[in-house]
Amino acid sequence: MIWNETKECMSRDELASLQSARLVKVVNKVYHNVEYYRKKMQELGLEPGDIKGIEDIEKLPFTTYEDLNKTYPFGLAAVPTSELVRVHASSGTTGKPKIGVYTRRDIEVWSECVARCLSMAGITRDDIIQVGYGYGLFTGGLGAHYGAEYLGALVLPMSTGNTQKLLDMMIDCKATAIACTPSYLLHVAEDIEKLGVLDKIKLKTAICGAEPWTDEMRDQMEKRLNIKAHDIYGLTEICGPGVACDCEYHKGLHIWEDHFLPEIIDPATHKDLPAGSDGELVITNLTKEGMPLIRYRTKDLTSLEIDKCECGRTMARIQRFKGRTDDMLIIRGVNVFPSQVEAALLNIDGTTPHYMLVVDRVDNTDTLEVQVEIAEKFFTDEVRGLEKLSNEIHNKLKSAIGLNAKVKLVEPNGLVHSDGKTKHVIDKRKLYS
C-alpha cells in the first residue's frame, strides 16, 4: 500500500528539481545559521551561491561523527533552542553520543516518513502495533510510536525488558504488528515456541531495524511466526527510523529522497560513484529544520538502485547492507563482516542466530574463534553429532569468509540474547595496540 502516491511515485526529473530547490535552501540555512558549517565552506572557498542544484553536491564538505563530537551537543543546530522541542541521542559505545534535535515540524515530517514505511509494510489504521524498541533517548521507540499514531494505528508502547508482558499483551490485545530489533524478534519467537502459544498469536507483520540483519534471518522470522518481515532504516543524527524501508518485493529499501538526498562514495577517494556501485552511503537532510546535516558519512556500505520498483515507487532503493566501514574486520589480510558469518550460520540446521566472533592475536598472527549457540532440539551429549555439526560450521564459514576459523559450540542460551542491539564482535587485538 502506498501512503502518498504523489510523493512516493513522482518522476525522477520531478524529484531532481525538488531536491535541487531544497538543497539550495538548506545550504543557505546552515551557512548563515551554523558557524561550524560556515567555516568549513569558507575553508573550501565556497559560498551558498555556488550551489545551484544537486549537480553541485560534490562541492560541499562532508560531515562525520568527529564533527558531531566536536560540536556536541548543539553546535550544529540551525535554529535557537527556543524552537527545538525534542532531543534524541544514539547509544554510542565510544566518545560522546550522536545527538539529534528536532523542531515541531521535524517531528511531523519524521512521523510521516515512518507512516510511509509502515504503510509500505501493509499496516493500516485497522492494525494494532506493539512497539518493542526502547523508549527514551534512543529514536526507535518514539519514532515508531509517533509514526504509527500518524498512520492511525492503535499503539501498544511495550518498550523492551519484559518479554513475558509483551507476549501477554500480544495475545490479549490481538496485536497484528510489531516493531523491534530483528534479534529481539527471534528471541520472542523462541519464547512463543517454548510456551506453545503460536496458535494464539495474531501477528501478520514485523518492522525490524536498528541493527544489521540478513535475508536468511528474515526467512527464519517469517517461517517461525507466519508473518511478513520488513526492514526499516534510520540514523539518530539524520532523524531516526523512517529514512528508508523495504516494500513487499524486498529488492532494497526505498529511501525517501524528497527528504534525504543519498549518495554512494568511494570510502578511500571520497568520489561519488554511479548507481549500482558498492560504496559508503552518504545522506544530506533536505527538510530538517533543527539540525540538518550536509553530506553525512553513515559508514554503511551498500549500493543504490534507481530504476522504478515493481511496487510503483520511484524512490531509490538502498541495497542490503554489506557491513560498515567501522565494523569490518581485517583478519590476516581478509575483510570479514559479521553479516557474512550470520548468513552462513542461518543456513545450517542445529544453530541459532546467536553467535560471537572473538578475534585475537597469538604469536603475531591473527586468530578468529566463532562461538555458535546450538538449538535446543539439536543439543546432545553425543560427541560424534557435535563434531559433525562443528565440522559443517567450519566448512561453511571457510566458504563464506575465506578463512579457517576455530568453532566453539555453546549450549542453548549460553550467549547473551539481547532485547536491543546485539554485540557480535570481541576484538582482543585492540588490547595490544
C-alpha positions in Angstrom: 0.0 0.0 0.0 1.3 3.5 -0.9 0.8 6.2 1.7 1.2 9.2 -0.7 1.4 8.3 -4.4 2.1 11.9 -5.5 5.3 12.0 -3.3 6.4 8.4 -3.5 5.9 7.9 -7.2 7.0 11.2 -8.8 9.2 11.1 -11.8 12.9 11.2 -11.4 13.0 14.6 -13.2 10.4 16.0 -10.8 12.3 14.6 -7.9 15.6 16.1 -9.0 14.0 19.5 -9.4 12.5 19.3 -5.9 15.8 18.0 -4.4 17.8 20.9 -6.0 15.4 23.5 -4.6 15.6 22.0 -1.2 19.4 21.6 -1.3 19.9 25.2 -2.2 17.6 26.2 0.7 19.3 24.0 3.3 22.8 25.1 2.3 21.9 28.7 2.7 20.4 27.9 6.1 23.4 26.1 7.5 25.8 28.7 6.1 24.1 31.6 7.7 22.9 29.8 10.9 25.7 27.3 11.8 29.2 28.7 12.4 30.8 25.3 12.1 29.4 24.7 8.6 30.2 28.3 7.5 33.9 27.9 8.5 34.1 24.5 6.7 32.6 26.0 3.5 34.8 29.1 3.7 37.9 26.9 4.0 36.9 25.4 0.7 36.3 28.9 -0.8 32.7 28.0 -1.1 29.6 30.3 -0.8 25.9 29.4 -0.8 25.5 30.8 -4.3 28.0 28.2 -5.7 25.3 25.5 -5.0 22.7 25.7 -7.8 21.3 22.2 -7.5 22.1 18.6 -6.7 24.7 18.5 -9.5 26.9 20.6 -7.2 26.6 18.3 -4.2 30.3 17.1 -4.5 31.5 20.7 -3.9 30.1 20.6 -0.3 32.1 19.3 2.6 31.3 16.0 4.3 30.0 15.8 7.9 31.4 13.0 10.1 30.9 11.6 13.6 34.0 13.5 14.5 32.3 16.8 13.6 29.3 15.8 15.8 31.7 15.1 18.6 33.5 18.4 18.3 30.2 20.4 18.3 28.4 18.3 20.9 25.7 18.8 22.0 24.0 21.6 20.0 26.8 23.2 17.9 25.2 22.1 14.6 21.7 23.3 15.5 20.4 25.6 12.8 17.7 27.2 15.0 17.6 28.7 18.5 16.9 26.2 21.3 13.6 28.0 21.9 12.4 26.5 18.6 13.5 22.9 19.5 11.1 20.5 21.1 13.0 17.2 21.2 16.5 15.7 21.8 17.5 12.2 20.9 20.9 10.5 21.2 22.5 7.4 19.9 23.6 4.6 22.2 27.2 5.1 21.0 29.8 3.0 22.9 32.8 5.3 22.4 33.1 9.1 22.8 30.0 11.3 23.1 26.6 10.1 21.9 25.4 11.3 18.5 22.8 13.9 19.1 19.7 14.7 17.0 17.5 17.7 17.8 14.0 18.4 16.4 11.6 21.3 15.8 7.9 20.6 15.9 7.9 20.5 12.1 10.7 18.0 12.2 8.7 15.6 14.4 5.8 15.9 12.0 8.0 15.1 8.9 9.6 12.2 10.8 6.2 10.8 11.8 5.1 10.9 8.1 8.2 9.2 7.0 7.6 6.4 9.5 4.0 6.2 8.5 5.1 5.7 4.8 7.3 2.8 6.0 4.5 1.2 8.0 2.1 1.6 5.1 4.7 0.0 2.8 4.7 -3.0 5.1 0.9 -3.3 4.8 0.0 -1.7 8.1 -3.2 0.4 8.3 -5.3 2.3 10.8 -7.1 -1.1 11.5 -3.9 -2.6 12.9 -2.7 -2.9 16.5 1.1 -2.5 16.6 3.4 -3.3 19.5 6.5 -1.0 19.7 9.2 -3.2 21.2 12.0 -0.7 20.7 13.4 1.1 23.7 11.8 4.4 24.6 13.9 7.4 25.7 16.9 9.0 24.1 17.0 6.1 21.6 15.0 7.1 18.5 13.4 3.6 17.9 10.6 3.7 20.4 9.2 7.2 20.0 10.0 7.2 16.3 7.9 4.0 15.6 5.3 5.2 18.1 4.7 8.6 16.5 4.7 7.1 13.0 2.1 4.5 13.9 -0.1 7.1 15.6 0.3 9.4 12.5 -0.9 6.4 10.4 -3.9 6.0 12.7 -3.0 2.5 14.1 -3.5 1.5 17.7 -0.2 1.5 19.5 0.9 -0.7 22.4 4.1 1.1 23.8 5.8 -2.0 25.2 9.4 -0.9 25.0 12.0 -3.6 26.0 12.9 -5.7 29.0 9.8 -7.7 29.8 9.2 -10.3 27.1 6.6 -12.2 29.1 4.5 -9.0 29.5 4.9 -8.3 25.8 3.6 -11.8 24.9 0.7 -11.4 27.3 -0.3 -8.1 25.7 0.3 -9.5 22.2 -2.2 -12.3 22.9 -4.7 -10.3 25.0 -4.9 -7.3 22.7 -4.6 -9.4 19.5 -1.6 -7.4 18.2 -1.2 -7.7 14.4 2.2 -6.0 14.0 5.4 -5.5 16.0 8.3 -3.0 15.7 11.5 -4.2 17.3 15.1 -5.3 16.5 15.4 -8.5 14.5 17.4 -10.2 17.2 14.8 -9.4 19.7 12.0 -10.7 17.5 13.8 -14.1 17.2 14.1 -14.1 21.0 10.3 -13.5 21.1 9.8 -16.4 18.6 11.9 -18.7 20.9 9.6 -17.9 23.8 6.5 -18.3 21.8 7.7 -21.8 20.7 8.7 -22.8 24.3 5.3 -21.7 25.6 3.4 -23.4 22.7 1.2 -20.3 22.1 1.8 -19.8 18.4 -1.9 -20.6 17.7 -2.9 -17.6 19.9 -0.7 -15.1 18.1 -2.4 -12.8 15.5 0.8 -11.1 14.2 1.0 -10.6 10.5 3.8 -8.1 10.1 7.1 -7.1 11.7 9.1 -3.9 11.2 12.6 -4.6 12.2 15.6 -2.3 12.3 18.4 -0.7 14.5 20.9 -3.5 13.7 22.0 -5.3 10.5 20.2 -8.5 9.5 20.2 -10.9 6.6 17.6 -12.4 4.2 18.2 -15.7 6.0 17.2 -14.1 9.3 14.1 -12.8 7.6 13.2 -16.3 6.3 13.5 -17.6 9.9 11.2 -14.9 11.3 8.6 -15.4 8.6 8.5 -19.2 8.9 8.6 -19.4 12.7 5.9 -16.7 13.2 4.0 -17.0 10.0 4.4 -13.3 9.3 5.9 -10.9 6.8 9.0 -9.1 8.0 10.2 -5.7 6.7 13.5 -3.9 7.1 13.4 -0.2 8.3 16.5 2.0 8.4 17.4 5.2 10.0 20.0 7.1 12.0 19.7 9.2 15.1 21.7 12.0 13.6 19.6 12.1 10.4 16.2 11.7 12.0 15.8 8.1 13.4 13.9 5.2 11.9 11.9 6.0 8.8 14.7 7.1 6.4 14.1 4.0 4.3 12.1 0.7 4.3 11.6 -2.2 2.0 8.3 -3.0 0.2 6.7 -6.4 -0.4 9.2 -7.2 -3.2 12.2 -6.9 -0.8 14.5 -5.6 -3.6 16.0 -2.8 -1.4 15.0 -0.2 1.0 13.1 2.8 -0.6 14.8 5.9 0.8 12.5 9.0 1.0 14.5 11.1 -1.4 12.3 14.1 -1.1 13.7 14.5 2.5 17.0 12.7 2.3 19.5 13.1 -0.5 21.6 9.9 -0.8 25.0 9.4 -2.4 27.3 6.5 -2.7 31.0 7.4 -2.4 34.3 5.5 -2.6 35.4 5.5 1.1 39.0 5.9 0.0 38.8 8.6 -2.7 35.6 10.2 -1.4 34.4 10.5 -5.0 30.7 9.9 -6.0 30.0 6.5 -7.6 27.3 5.7 -10.2 24.1 3.8 -9.3 24.7 0.1 -8.7 28.3 0.6 -7.4 29.2 -0.5 -3.9 30.5 2.1 -1.5 29.7 4.2 1.6 26.2 5.7 1.9 26.2 9.5 2.4 23.0 11.4 3.3 22.1 15.1 3.2 19.0 16.3 5.1 16.8 18.3 2.7 14.0 19.4 5.0 15.1 19.1 8.6 15.0 22.4 10.5 16.6 21.6 13.8 19.9 20.1 12.8 20.2 19.5 9.1 23.4 17.6 8.2 25.2 18.1 4.9 26.8 15.0 3.3 26.8 12.9 6.4 29.0 9.8 6.1 27.0 7.0 7.6 29.8 4.4 7.4 27.2 1.9 6.0 28.4 0.0 2.9 25.8 -0.6 0.2 24.7 0.5 -3.3 21.7 2.4 -4.8 19.3 1.2 -7.5 17.3 4.0 -9.1 15.0 2.1 -11.5 11.3 2.1 -10.8 10.3 -0.7 -8.4 7.6 -3.2 -9.1 5.6 -1.6 -6.3 5.3 1.6 -8.3 7.6 3.7 -6.2 10.3 5.7 -8.0 12.4 6.5 -4.9 15.9 4.9 -5.0 16.5 1.7 -3.2 19.3 1.1 -0.7 20.5 -2.5 -1.3 21.2 -4.9 1.5 24.0 -3.5 3.7 27.2 -5.4 3.3 28.6 -4.1 6.6 30.1 -0.8 7.9 33.4 0.8 7.4 33.9 0.7 11.1 32.8 -2.9 11.9 34.7 -4.5 9.0 37.3 -6.9 10.5 40.6 -7.4 8.7 41.9 -10.7 9.7 45.2 -11.9 8.1 44.5 -9.6 5.2 40.9 -10.7 4.6 37.9 -8.4 5.0 35.3 -10.1 7.2 31.8 -8.7 8.1 29.7 -10.2 10.8 26.8 -10.3 8.4 28.7 -12.9 6.3 29.0 -15.2 9.3 25.4 -14.7 10.2 24.2 -15.6 6.7 26.3 -18.8 6.7 25.1 -19.9 10.2 21.4 -19.4 9.4 21.8 -21.9 6.6 22.9 -24.7 9.0 20.3 -26.8 10.8 21.1 -27.0 14.5 22.3 -23.5 15.1 20.5 -20.4 16.4 21.0 -16.8 15.2 23.1 -16.1 18.4 26.9 -16.0 17.7 30.0 -14.2 18.8 33.2 -13.5 16.8 36.3 -13.4 19.0 39.4 -12.0 17.2 42.8 -12.3 18.9 46.5 -12.2 18.1 48.7 -15.2 19.0 52.4 -15.2 18.2 51.9 -12.1 15.9 49.2 -14.0 14.0 45.5 -13.0 14.0 43.1 -15.7 15.1 39.3 -16.0 14.7 37.0 -18.0 17.0 33.4 -18.2 16.1 31.2 -19.1 19.1 27.9 -20.6 17.9 24.9 -21.4 20.1 23.2 -24.7 19.4 19.5 -25.0 19.0 17.9 -26.8 22.0 16.3 -29.6 19.9 19.7 -30.4 18.4 21.7 -30.3 21.7 23.1 -33.7 22.5 25.8 -35.3 24.6 26.9 -37.4 21.6 30.4 -36.4 20.7 30.0 -37.7 17.2 27.0 -35.5 16.5 28.6 -32.4 17.9 31.8 -33.0 15.9 29.8 -33.4 12.7 28.0 -30.1 13.4 31.2 -28.3 14.2 32.9 -29.5 11.0 29.9 -28.4 9.0 30.0 -24.9 10.5 33.8 -24.8 9.9 33.4 -25.6 6.2 30.5 -23.3 5.6 32.4 -20.4 7.3 35.5 -21.1 5.3 33.5 -20.9 2.1 31.7 -17.7 3.2 34.7 -15.7 4.5 37.7 -17.4 3.0 39.3 -18.1 6.4 39.8 -21.0 8.7 38.1 -20.2 12.0 38.0 -22.1 15.2 34.5 -23.1 16.0 33.3 -23.3 19.6 29.8 -24.8 20.2 27.8 -23.2 23.0 24.9 -24.8 24.8 21.4 -23.3 24.3 21.0 -19.9 26.0 24.8 -19.8 26.5 25.2 -16.5 24.7 23.6 -13.2 25.5 20.1 -12.8 24.0 19.7 -9.1 23.8 16.4 -7.2 23.5 18.2 -4.3 21.9 21.2 -4.1 19.6 23.3 -7.3 19.8 27.0 -7.2 20.0 28.6 -9.8 17.8 32.3 -9.0 17.9 35.1 -9.1 20.6 38.3 -7.8 19.1 41.1 -8.5 21.6 43.7 -7.2 19.2 42.9 -3.7 20.5 44.5 -4.6 23.8 47.9 -4.9 22.1 47.7 -1.7 20.1 
